[in-house]
């Protein structure tokens, strides 16, 4: 299985940086410098993948893509995790043709007419499960997930 992060989707940027922090990222004015959070990045989410997930599920992104957002408190974090889990359920129920139509443009699958929809589904589910596990860990520990948009 492949986790669909920046390493496996190098041509699908820009990337939303998902950051696990004990406390919210606070910036008085403007945008945070990468040095403020770079050690805490746990996932770089391709904007193309996010767009494909939103299109496939017919839902908006669960975060503001052009901002940085702190998700704190269990209610906010579990709502964020819930959206990702809903995407997982939709992917699991997805028709093979819809999976191919929506996700075969991603680097690991493009130019591969023999790619199995099951392979794509498993990679998507593994990727989302990884993200959700960190979000739930943050909720359990009273920490923050900060998403630094593009």
N, C-alpha and C positions, 0 to 999 in steps of 0.2 A: 504494500500500500504506500501511497505517496501523500505526504502532507503538502498541501498546495500553498506554500509560503513563497517568499521572495526568491529563494534558491531554485525552486522548481518552476517558478513563473517569472523569469528574469526580464521578459519582454512585455510584461503586463502591468507596468507601473503607471502612474505613481502609486505609492504604497501608504496605507493608513497604518500608523504605528500603534500597536496595542501594548500598553505599559502597565505592569503590575507594581503598585506602589503602596507603602504602608499609609501614606497620607496623600491628600489631593495635591496635584501640581498647581501651584499658585504663581501667577505672573501678573504683576501690577498693571502693566500696559503691554499690549502687543501679543507677540507670539513667543512661546518658550524656545530657548536655544536647545539644540539637540543635546548639548553637554549636560543639561539639567536632568535628563531622563534616559540617556542612551544605555546606561548599564541595566535599566529595568525593562527594556523592550523584550517581550516574550513572543511577539508575532508581528510580521509585516504583511498586512492584508492587501493584496492587489486590488486596485480600483476596478479593473476589468472583472475580477472574480466577484467582487461585491455587486457590481452592476448586473452580472449574470444571475447571481442569487436573487437579487431584487426583481429582475425581469421574470425569472422562472416562478417565483412565489407570488408575483403581482403585489408586492409590498414595498413600501419605502424603506430606506436604510434605517436601522434602529439608532443611528447616531448622525449628528450633523457632519457631513463629509468635508466641509471647508472650515471647520473650527476644531479647537481642542476641547474635549469634554471630559470632566471627571464624573465617574459613576461611583457614588458612595452610598453606604447604607444598603442593607439587604434588599429592600424593596426595589431600588433602582437597579441593583446588580442582577437580581433574579428576573426582573422584567427584561433586561438586556439578554440574559441567558435564555429566557423563554422565547424570544424572537429567533435566536439561532436554533433552538431545539425545534421550533415550528418549521424552520427551513429543512431540518433533518427529516422530519416526518413527511414533508412534501416530496423531498428527494426520494425517500424510500418508497413512496406510493407512485412516483413518477412513471409515466409511460416511457418505454425505451426510446421512441422517436423524439419525445420532448427532451429527454436527457441529452441525446446526441445533438439535437438542434440547438440547445441552449449552452452546452459546455464543450463541444468538440473543437471550438476555436482556441481553447487554452493550450499553451505550449506542449504539455505532455501528450496531448491527443491530436493536435493538428497534423494534417497530412498523413493520417493513419486511418484509412478506410475500414480497417479490421478491428478498430478499438471496440471493446465490449462496453455496452451501457452499464453493466454491473461493475466494471473496473472504475468507471467515472463515478458512479454512485458511491462505491466504497471509499474512494479517495476524498470525495466531498464530505462524507459522513465522518471519516477519520479526522479531517481538517477541522470541521465544526466541533466535534467532540473534544479535540484538544483545546480549542478556544473556550468552550463552555466549562471545561474542567478548571481552567484558571479563573474564570469569572466566579464560579461557585466557591473555589478556594478563597478568593478575596472576600466574598460575602460571609463565609464561615469565620474568617479571621478578622473581620472588621476593617479590611483594607480597601484600597481603591483601584479601580481599573480606569486609566486615563487613555483616551483615544486621541491621538494627534492626527488630525485630518491632513488633507493635501493642500 
